């Protein structure tokens, strides 16, 4: 009977350690996948101005990366541009920038050095 209890305890410890290891592995795999998706997204953003339906002259686009992807300096207007895929949404910072632009609280400053 004592041997059976000892075997059950040992088996429980082994199962717990295996479970803990698989949880850690799953977390690191999820992190790596998100990181890779982010990298693919940032790389794709660099090429967006060169796709056929971009709508603006790619020479007028300047990639910024953050907080928005870039700015189009068109002949008669300036467009702050953010590329999104699937169901992704603007970040709070990007939403704030959009609101500032919508309220026309944008200006040009010249600084002398």
C-alpha positions in Angstrom: 0.0 0.0 0.0 2.8 2.4 0.9 4.5 1.6 -2.4 1.3 2.4 -4.3 1.0 5.8 -2.6 4.7 6.6 -3.3 4.2 5.6 -7.0 1.1 7.8 -7.2 2.9 10.8 -5.6 5.9 10.3 -7.9 3.6 10.0 -11.0 1.7 13.2 -9.9 5.0 15.1 -9.6 6.1 13.9 -13.0 2.8 14.9 -14.6 2.8 18.3 -13.0 6.4 19.0 -14.2 5.4 17.9 -17.8 2.3 20.1 -17.7 4.3 23.1 -16.5 6.9 22.6 -19.2 4.2 22.4 -21.9 2.6 25.6 -20.6 5.9 27.4 -20.8 6.6 26.0 -24.3 3.1 27.1 -25.5 3.6 30.6 -24.1 7.0 31.0 -25.9 5.5 29.6 -29.1 2.6 32.1 -29.0 5.1 35.0 -28.3 7.3 34.0 -31.2 4.2 33.8 -33.5 3.1 37.3 -32.5 6.6 38.6 -32.9 6.9 37.1 -36.4 3.5 38.5 -37.4 4.5 41.9 -36.2 7.7 41.7 -38.3 5.8 40.6 -41.4 3.4 43.5 -40.9 6.2 46.0 -40.6 7.9 44.6 -43.7 4.7 44.7 -45.7 4.0 48.3 -44.7 7.3 49.3 -46.4 5.9 48.0 -49.7 2.3 49.3 -49.5 3.0 52.4 -51.6 4.1 50.3 -54.5 0.9 48.2 -54.9 -1.3 49.1 -57.8 -4.3 50.4 -55.8 -2.3 52.6 -53.4 -3.9 55.7 -55.0 -1.0 58.1 -54.6 2.4 58.6 -56.2 4.8 56.3 -54.2 7.5 59.0 -54.6 5.4 61.3 -52.4 5.1 58.7 -49.5 7.5 58.9 -46.6 7.5 55.9 -44.2 7.6 56.8 -40.5 6.7 53.5 -38.9 5.3 54.9 -35.6 2.9 56.3 -34.5 1.5 56.2 -38.0 2.9 54.2 -40.9 3.7 57.2 -43.1 2.7 60.5 -44.7 1.8 61.2 -48.3 3.0 64.7 -49.4 0.6 65.1 -52.3 0.5 68.2 -54.5 -2.6 69.7 -52.8 -2.9 67.8 -49.5 -0.9 66.0 -46.9 -2.3 62.6 -45.8 -1.3 60.7 -42.6 -1.6 57.1 -43.5 -1.9 53.9 -41.4 -2.1 50.5 -43.0 -4.3 47.9 -41.3 -5.1 44.3 -42.2 -8.1 42.1 -41.3 -9.8 43.3 -38.2 -7.0 45.3 -36.7 -7.9 48.7 -35.3 -6.2 52.0 -34.6 -4.2 52.1 -31.4 -5.3 54.8 -28.8 -2.4 57.0 -29.9 -3.4 56.6 -33.6 -7.0 57.4 -32.8 -5.9 60.5 -31.0 -3.9 61.6 -34.0 -6.9 61.1 -36.2 -9.1 63.1 -33.9 -6.5 66.0 -33.9 -6.4 66.0 -37.7 -10.2 65.8 -38.0 -10.4 68.9 -35.7 -7.9 70.6 -37.9 -5.5 71.2 -35.0 -2.5 70.7 -37.2 0.1 73.4 -38.1 3.4 74.0 -39.7 6.3 75.4 -37.8 9.6 76.7 -39.0 12.5 76.6 -36.5 15.8 78.4 -36.9 19.0 77.0 -35.5 
